[in-house]
Every structure is written in structure tokens, then in C-alpha cells.
Amino acid sequence: MAEDLPVMLELARAGACAASCQLTTGELALQLGISQPTAARKLAALQKRGLITRELGPKGQRVRLTPSGLATLRSVHKELDAILGKKPRALELVGQVVSGVGEGSYYVGQEGYRQQFKRELGFDPYPGTLDLKLDRASLELRATLFELPGMQIESFSTPERTFGPAKCFPAELRGTKVTVILPSRSHYSDIIELIAPKNLRKSLKLADGDVVKVEVMI
């Protein structure tokens, strides 16, 4: 079956789904990067299995996919669509606990953020973040999170300054429900910040250098 697919796909591209198309074995061989005798054998095998029909005319052979051939392609398409269209339910990020510079408590404590956190996340976060320095593999997954919708935290302004938007994703850390927050503007591209209703360092007994896994629900 697998070795038939390139030939059947090329026939479909040539228009053999809706009508018979003129296609020489030489043209097929060129498109598939195989020899002309090999192309001829493949067409003969497909015809023998009832997947295509071939007719000889004054300008050469005309080929068409049969209903069975079309059903085969649709079955493959359906299977690929199910595989490629399936989104993972969670991403696992691995990182090392690091100390921040106090920015987390400053930003999380802003009333404009706090009210949105309570409304969107359902809790009033502890005024501080748990910062994780991600390993190399997790950096790519962090980039993926930025492309996903997430829960939106809108920007807002105070008389002093404007605070930018962020995305949030529910997550789990050592059996504790947490939230990953991704500010749209950040000085640290290898760090993720976690918030929760409680002090995660104390409640989970974490220290700088501890390596942990975070399961981010998407």
C-alpha cells in the first residue's frame, strides 16, 4: 500500500480523480524520480488491483483512478487529517528553579492584573512568581505556547505607565494546580513564570537549582 501512494498521488495531481488524464510512463517516471520500466510496472500493478483504469488512444495512454482507488486515497487522507489535526492536550516543560529579581511580585500585585487574574483564573494570586529556567527542549515548546490562544490578560494603564498584555495557561506542578503566565514583553526568553493562590516555593519546598516538570494544559 505504502509504495502505491506516490503513484496514486501523482495521478491525482494530474487530474485522474475526476476524469481520465493523458500521462505517459516517461512523464510519471520523471515526476517520481524512478525509471520508466519501474513506472510501467507500478501502473500495471495498480490496474491489476482495480485501483486505476488505463486506455490506449492515438496520443498515448489515458489513466483514471477507479472508485476503489479514490476510496483508498480518501482513507489515507482521513487518517492523516486525524493525526496531523490532533492537538496535544498538554505540553511538558522542564526547568530549573531560579530566583527572580522581584519583578514578579511587582507585576502580579498590580490591581489591573489582579482583577483580571481573579476573573479569568478564578483565584487571587500570591504576590510573586515561581521562575523556571527552561532546558533546551522546553524552549521550543515555550515558543509554541506563544502561538496558542491561551487566556488573554489585557493591557491597562495607570497614571505612571502602561502595563502590557499576557497569556495564561492552566498547568500542574507536582500535583498542584498552577498557571503559566507569558507576558508579551519580557527580558528573559528562557524563563517561564508560574502563579498560584499560594507561595509555591514554600508549599512545595522548592529551592534554587531544583529541576521540576510542569504540565501545561492547552
C-alpha positions as CSV (number, residue, x, y, z in Angstrom):
1,M,0.0,0.0,0.0
2,A,2.7,2.5,1.0
3,E,4.6,2.0,-2.2
4,D,1.4,2.7,-4.2
5,L,0.7,6.1,-2.7
6,P,3.3,8.2,-4.5
7,V,2.0,6.9,-7.9
8,M,-1.7,7.4,-6.9
9,L,-0.9,10.9,-5.6
10,E,0.8,11.9,-8.8
11,L,-2.2,10.6,-10.8
12,A,-4.5,12.6,-8.6
13,R,-2.3,15.8,-9.2
14,A,-2.6,15.1,-12.9
15,G,-6.4,15.2,-12.7
16,A,-7.1,11.5,-12.7
17,C,-9.7,11.8,-9.9
18,A,-12.4,13.5,-11.9
19,A,-11.6,12.2,-15.4
20,S,-9.1,10.2,-17.3
21,C,-5.9,12.1,-18.0
22,Q,-3.1,11.6,-20.5
23,L,0.1,10.6,-18.8
24,T,3.0,8.6,-20.3
25,T,5.1,6.3,-18.2
26,G,8.0,8.6,-19.1
27,E,6.3,11.6,-17.5
28,L,5.3,9.6,-14.5
29,A,8.9,8.3,-14.1
30,L,10.3,11.8,-14.3
31,Q,7.9,13.1,-11.6
32,L,8.6,10.3,-9.2
33,G,12.3,10.0,-9.9
34,I,12.2,6.4,-11.0
35,S,12.9,4.5,-14.2
36,Q,10.4,4.2,-17.0
37,P,10.1,0.4,-16.7
38,T,9.5,0.8,-13.0
39,A,6.8,3.3,-13.6
40,A,5.2,1.0,-16.1
41,R,5.2,-1.9,-13.6
42,K,3.6,0.2,-10.9
43,L,0.8,1.3,-13.2
44,A,0.2,-2.3,-14.3
45,A,0.1,-3.4,-10.6
46,L,-2.4,-0.7,-9.8
47,Q,-4.6,-1.7,-12.8
48,K,-4.5,-5.3,-11.8
49,R,-5.7,-4.4,-8.3
50,G,-8.5,-2.4,-9.6
51,L,-7.3,1.0,-8.4
52,I,-6.9,2.6,-11.8
53,T,-8.1,2.1,-15.4
54,R,-5.9,2.6,-18.5
55,E,-7.0,3.2,-22.1
56,L,-4.7,3.4,-25.1
57,G,-5.5,6.2,-27.6
58,P,-3.9,7.8,-30.6
59,K,-2.0,10.2,-28.3
60,G,-1.0,7.5,-25.8
61,Q,-2.5,6.1,-22.6
62,R,-5.1,7.7,-20.5
63,V,-5.3,6.9,-16.8
64,R,-8.1,7.3,-14.3
65,L,-8.5,6.4,-10.6
66,T,-11.3,4.0,-10.0
67,P,-13.9,4.4,-7.2
68,S,-11.7,1.9,-5.3
69,G,-8.6,4.0,-5.9
70,L,-10.4,7.1,-4.8
71,A,-11.6,5.4,-1.7
72,T,-8.1,4.4,-0.9
73,L,-6.8,8.0,-1.2
74,R,-9.7,9.3,0.9
75,S,-9.0,6.7,3.6
76,V,-5.3,7.8,3.7
77,H,-6.4,11.5,3.8
78,K,-8.8,10.9,6.7
79,E,-6.1,9.1,8.7
80,L,-3.5,11.8,8.0
81,D,-6.0,14.5,8.9
82,A,-6.8,12.8,12.2
83,I,-3.1,12.5,13.0
84,L,-1.9,15.9,11.9
85,G,-5.0,17.8,13.1
86,K,-4.8,16.3,16.6
87,K,-3.6,18.8,19.1
88,P,-1.7,17.6,22.1
89,R,-3.6,18.0,25.3
90,A,-0.6,19.1,27.3
91,L,3.0,20.2,26.9
92,E,5.6,19.2,29.4
93,L,8.2,21.8,30.2
94,V,11.3,21.1,32.2
95,G,13.1,23.8,34.1
96,Q,15.3,24.7,37.0
97,V,14.0,26.9,39.8
98,V,15.8,30.2,39.9
99,S,15.4,33.4,41.9
100,G,13.8,36.4,40.2
101,V,14.7,40.0,40.7
102,G,11.4,40.9,42.4
103,E,9.6,41.8,39.2
104,G,7.0,39.1,39.7
105,S,5.7,40.5,42.9
106,Y,5.6,43.9,41.4
107,Y,3.6,43.0,38.3
108,V,1.3,40.4,39.9
109,G,0.5,42.9,42.7
110,Q,-0.8,45.4,40.2
111,E,-4.5,45.9,40.7
112,G,-5.2,45.9,36.9
113,Y,-3.7,42.4,36.6
114,R,-5.1,41.1,39.9
115,Q,-8.7,41.8,39.0
116,Q,-8.2,40.1,35.6
117,F,-6.5,37.1,37.3
118,K,-9.4,36.7,39.7
119,R,-11.9,37.0,36.9
120,E,-10.2,34.8,34.3
121,L,-8.3,32.3,36.5
122,G,-10.7,32.1,39.4
123,F,-8.2,32.9,42.2
124,D,-6.3,35.8,43.7
125,P,-2.6,35.0,43.1
126,Y,0.1,35.1,45.7
127,P,2.0,38.3,45.1
128,G,5.0,36.7,43.4
129,T,6.0,34.2,40.8
130,L,7.9,31.0,40.7
131,D,10.5,31.3,38.0
132,L,11.9,28.4,36.0
133,K,14.8,28.5,33.7
134,L,13.9,26.1,30.8
135,D,16.1,23.4,29.3
136,R,16.8,23.5,25.6
137,A,13.9,21.2,24.5
138,S,11.4,23.2,26.5
139,L,12.5,26.5,24.9
140,E,10.9,25.3,21.7
141,L,7.7,24.4,23.5
142,R,7.6,27.8,25.1
143,A,7.7,29.3,21.7
144,T,4.7,27.1,20.7
145,L,2.7,28.4,23.7
146,F,3.0,32.0,22.3
147,E,1.3,30.8,19.1
148,L,-1.7,29.3,21.0
149,P,-4.7,31.4,22.2
150,G,-4.5,30.8,25.9
151,M,-6.4,33.0,28.3
152,Q,-5.9,36.6,27.5
153,I,-4.9,39.2,30.1
154,E,-5.4,42.7,28.6
155,S,-3.1,45.6,28.9
156,F,-4.0,48.6,31.1
157,S,-2.7,51.9,32.1
158,T,-2.0,53.8,35.4
159,P,-1.1,57.4,35.7
160,E,2.6,56.3,35.8
161,R,2.8,53.8,33.0
162,T,1.2,51.2,30.7
163,F,1.3,47.5,31.5
164,G,1.4,45.1,28.6
165,P,-0.9,42.1,27.9
166,A,-0.1,38.5,28.7
167,K,-1.3,35.0,28.0
168,C,-2.1,32.4,30.7
169,F,-2.3,28.6,30.6
170,P,-3.5,26.3,33.3
171,A,-0.8,23.9,34.4
172,E,0.2,21.4,37.1
173,L,3.4,21.3,39.1
174,R,4.0,18.4,41.4
175,G,0.3,17.7,41.7
176,T,-0.5,21.4,42.4
177,K,-2.6,23.5,40.1
178,V,-0.7,26.5,38.9
179,T,-0.9,29.0,36.0
180,V,1.8,29.7,33.5
181,I,1.9,33.4,32.6
182,L,3.6,34.6,29.5
183,P,4.0,38.4,29.3
184,S,4.0,39.8,25.7
185,R,7.1,41.7,26.7
186,S,9.8,40.0,28.7
187,H,13.5,40.5,29.2
188,Y,14.1,36.7,29.7
189,S,13.4,34.4,26.7
190,D,14.4,31.2,28.7
191,I,12.2,31.8,31.7
192,I,8.6,30.9,32.4
193,E,6.7,32.3,35.4
194,L,4.2,30.4,37.4
195,I,1.5,31.9,39.7
196,A,-0.8,30.3,42.2
197,P,-3.0,31.2,45.1
198,K,-0.1,30.3,47.5
199,N,3.6,30.7,47.7
200,L,4.8,27.8,45.6
201,R,8.4,27.8,46.9
202,K,7.2,27.3,50.5
203,S,4.3,25.0,49.8
204,L,6.3,22.7,47.5
205,K,9.5,23.1,49.4
206,L,11.4,24.2,46.4
207,A,14.9,25.8,46.3
208,D,17.1,27.3,43.6
209,G,18.6,24.6,41.4
210,D,15.7,22.1,41.8
211,V,14.6,20.7,38.4
212,V,10.9,20.3,38.0
213,K,8.4,19.4,35.3
214,V,5.4,21.5,34.5
215,E,2.5,20.0,32.6
216,V,0.8,22.9,30.6
217,M,-2.8,22.3,29.5
218,I,-3.5,23.5,26.0
